[in-house]
Amino acid sequence: MEMSFTPEQIAFRQEVRAWIRSAMPPRVREKADVDGAFDQSEVMEWHKVLYRKGWIAPHWPKEYGGPGLDATSRFILVEELELAGTPHLSPFGLAMVGPLLMQYGTDAQKKRFLPKILSGEEVWCQGYSEPNAGSDLASLKLRAEDDGKGHFVLNGQKTWTTYAQYADWIFCLCRTDPNARKQEGISFVLVDMKTPGVTAKPFLTTGGTPAFSETFFENAVVPKENLVGPLHGGWTVAKALLGHERTTIAAVGQSSRQIRRIKRIAAQTMANGKSLLEDPGFRAKIARLEVRFRALQIANYRALASAQLGHAPGPEASILKIRGSEILQQCLELGMELMGHDALAWFNEPGVVPANEQWVASSFNYTRATTIYGGTNEIQKNVIAKLILSLPSR
Ligand SMILES: Cc1cc2nc3c(=O)[nH]c(=O)nc-3n(C[C@H](O)[C@H](O)[C@H](O)COP(=O)(O)OP(=O)(O)OC[C@H]3O[C@@H](n4cnc5c(N)ncnc54)[C@H](O)[C@@H]3O)c2cc1C
């Protein structure tokens, strides 16, 4: 298996790196340099810069406006964006519902939705989870009833809807046949957030950001043309969506950036006349983390080499998810240890937290979620037990 980069790929990496430096708006670059948190307007500003360059959707085929990059170039582009600390783009349109519409959407749906996802004119969110349907997603209850006049009428609730308060559209799993067996009566429906009866109520996370909303549907009337895939066939569509764009699941770029940030802070933190980066105990901790990180990076390259040969990512993506999320958490744990008592100030109070340590504590808090979202790590272990180790289920 070939795991080194070709001269062309190395040149592409340099081109991407140089372009990112020159294209970042000044405020975005300032925050990126200290790995700061971006607000929604900065995320969308960066979205538009990438859109103008033609790099907003590295994995989209050319016919839908993608740059037509191969798997390795896509990986390089995404990794360089993460390494540069640029804003994280919302995945819900670009990485989820966009590719899904290419696969299951009607021509009219593709024409209506794809260009606005690319340009950032319309922002999406994901309505899967409900108060009693997370890991056991097929228990979902949001009801979509056919009114016999060309509409579904939606009643119920979604929860954990990331950034629903900024979204123009939500893709929802709804129950269209309450009498069918659990996974069989579900449909995949696109809902305009401005529909009367749809309300997003944001709530704060311990990371200090209003990252989620609870989303309520009260007699919300949605045209039936917004159904994607077959009626009652939403479970298959939902699973296909989760399979899209899994090469970033290991969050290698994010961890790499965090390790760099830890080293930078350690080099600037003095104890007994020396920087913490010179302290043998602290150096050993960083080295241990880097060894684990390097192993993850190599495992990710193996998955990439396989994708380059046209193999779809299989259950091994669960291994990358588990290790990637754990290592990212360990990076921030070490960052908190490094900060000492400064880490008690969660919300970047000026004058309390030194400038170079801003956002470590809030990132630490938010990163607790990496082992939960995208399928919890326990569920990933079930996948590995069943599909890789062939262990019998109890
Ligand atoms: C940061 C973040 C962002 C999110 N964004 C969205 C979003 O935009 N849209 C959306 O729809 N959802 C979103 N979610 C929801 C997320 O998908 C769910 O939190 C996740 O699927 C787990 O469901 P749950 O919270 O109901 O926990 P539960 O499913 O109730 O699980 C509770 C615990 O039990 C364990 N467990 C459950 N079943 C099993 C089992 N069979 N075997 C072993 N252990 C098990 C779990 O691993 C977990 O530790 C987000 C969550 C987070 C944290």
The ligand as a MOL file (V3000), in Angstrom:
LIG
                    3D

  0  0  0     0  0            999 V3000
M  V30 BEGIN CTAB
M  V30 COUNTS 53 58 0 0 0
M  V30 BEGIN ATOM
M  V30 1 C -22.2800 18.2320 20.3470 0
M  V30 2 C -23.4540 17.4610 19.8600 0
M  V30 3 C -24.0620 17.8240 18.6750 0
M  V30 4 C -25.1850 17.1400 18.2160 0
M  V30 5 N -25.8060 17.5970 17.0790 0
M  V30 6 C -26.9160 16.9610 16.6430 0
M  V30 7 C -27.6310 17.4730 15.5180 0
M  V30 8 O -27.2680 18.4910 14.9330 0
M  V30 9 N -28.7410 16.8170 15.1220 0
M  V30 10 C -29.1850 15.6840 15.7300 0
M  V30 11 O -30.1700 15.1090 15.2770 0
M  V30 12 N -28.5370 15.1910 16.8240 0
M  V30 13 C -27.4260 15.8190 17.3030 0
M  V30 14 N -26.7790 15.3480 18.4240 0
M  V30 15 C -27.3510 14.2290 19.1500 0
M  V30 16 C -26.5050 12.9740 19.0990 0
M  V30 17 O -26.6130 12.3420 17.8540 0
M  V30 18 C -26.9690 12.0810 20.2600 0
M  V30 19 O -26.6070 12.7650 21.4590 0
M  V30 20 C -26.3390 10.7280 20.2330 0
M  V30 21 O -26.8230 9.9710 19.1480 0
M  V30 22 C -26.6320 9.9580 21.5500 0
M  V30 23 O -27.9930 9.9540 21.8360 0
M  V30 24 P -28.5310 10.4110 23.2710 0
M  V30 25 O -27.9060 11.7160 23.6250 0
M  V30 26 O -30.0100 10.3280 23.2400 0
M  V30 27 O -27.9470 9.3370 24.2940 0
M  V30 28 P -28.4970 7.8650 24.5290 0
M  V30 29 O -28.7260 7.1930 23.2150 0
M  V30 30 O -29.6350 7.9370 25.4880 0
M  V30 31 O -27.2550 7.1740 25.2200 0
M  V30 32 C -26.9290 7.3870 26.6090 0
M  V30 33 C -25.6980 6.5010 26.9140 0
M  V30 34 O -26.0460 5.1080 26.7390 0
M  V30 35 C -25.1580 4.4920 25.8170 0
M  V30 36 N -25.8630 3.5290 24.9800 0
M  V30 37 C -27.0650 3.7240 24.3710 0
M  V30 38 N -27.4120 2.6240 23.6590 0
M  V30 39 C -26.4060 1.7310 23.8120 0
M  V30 40 C -26.1640 0.4040 23.3220 0
M  V30 41 N -27.0280 -0.2000 22.4980 0
M  V30 42 N -25.0110 -0.2180 23.6640 0
M  V30 43 C -24.1020 0.4040 24.4870 0
M  V30 44 N -24.2890 1.6540 24.9930 0
M  V30 45 C -25.4160 2.3100 24.6610 0
M  V30 46 C -24.6190 5.6310 24.9640 0
M  V30 47 O -23.3650 5.2930 24.3990 0
M  V30 48 C -24.5160 6.7710 25.9780 0
M  V30 49 O -23.3230 6.6630 26.7060 0
M  V30 50 C -25.6870 16.0260 18.9330 0
M  V30 51 C -25.0680 15.6590 20.1290 0
M  V30 52 C -23.9900 16.3650 20.6090 0
M  V30 53 C -23.4050 15.9670 21.9260 0
M  V30 END ATOM
M  V30 BEGIN BOND
M  V30 1 1 1 2
M  V30 2 1 2 3
M  V30 3 2 2 52
M  V30 4 2 3 4
M  V30 5 1 4 5
M  V30 6 1 4 50
M  V30 7 2 5 6
M  V30 8 1 6 7
M  V30 9 1 6 13
M  V30 10 2 7 8
M  V30 11 1 7 9
M  V30 12 1 9 10
M  V30 13 2 10 11
M  V30 14 1 10 12
M  V30 15 2 12 13
M  V30 16 1 13 14
M  V30 17 1 14 15
M  V30 18 1 14 50
M  V30 19 1 15 16
M  V30 20 1 16 17
M  V30 21 1 16 18
M  V30 22 1 18 19
M  V30 23 1 18 20
M  V30 24 1 20 21
M  V30 25 1 20 22
M  V30 26 1 22 23
M  V30 27 1 23 24
M  V30 28 2 24 25
M  V30 29 1 24 26
M  V30 30 1 24 27
M  V30 31 1 27 28
M  V30 32 2 28 29
M  V30 33 1 28 30
M  V30 34 1 28 31
M  V30 35 1 31 32
M  V30 36 1 32 33
M  V30 37 1 33 34
M  V30 38 1 33 48
M  V30 39 1 34 35
M  V30 40 1 35 36
M  V30 41 1 35 46
M  V30 42 1 36 37
M  V30 43 1 36 45
M  V30 44 2 37 38
M  V30 45 1 38 39
M  V30 46 1 39 40
M  V30 47 2 39 45
M  V30 48 1 40 41
M  V30 49 2 40 42
M  V30 50 1 42 43
M  V30 51 2 43 44
M  V30 52 1 44 45
M  V30 53 1 46 47
M  V30 54 1 46 48
M  V30 55 1 48 49
M  V30 56 2 50 51
M  V30 57 1 51 52
M  V30 58 1 52 53
M  V30 END BOND
M  V30 END CTAB
M  END
